């Protein structure tokens, strides 16, 4: 009976460690990310994310720049290199909902390289 209890506790602890928790970006990291997106500086963005040990896909939903998500902000700033990098790093489920494509078309960015990358990756 004691062996069964120990085994159950071990399984519970292992399961709780295996569940991935979303990463959170602090204010300084968000400010840096927004600055690098605005400057179209893909290399510094990559370095910053790597240094903070976060993945773009894990923080994407929680980061906004001037009230826009990262892809919309990249389109608004004309940052096609960073925008295409973001598209490559996001899961296709985030791209296939059409929200960013609709925003781009509504705001005059329908012909951007970022929109083309989204369409190519999401299959739309």
Order of alpha helices (4+ residues) and beta strands (2+ residues): alpha-alpha-alpha-alpha-beta-beta-alpha-alpha-alpha-alpha-alpha
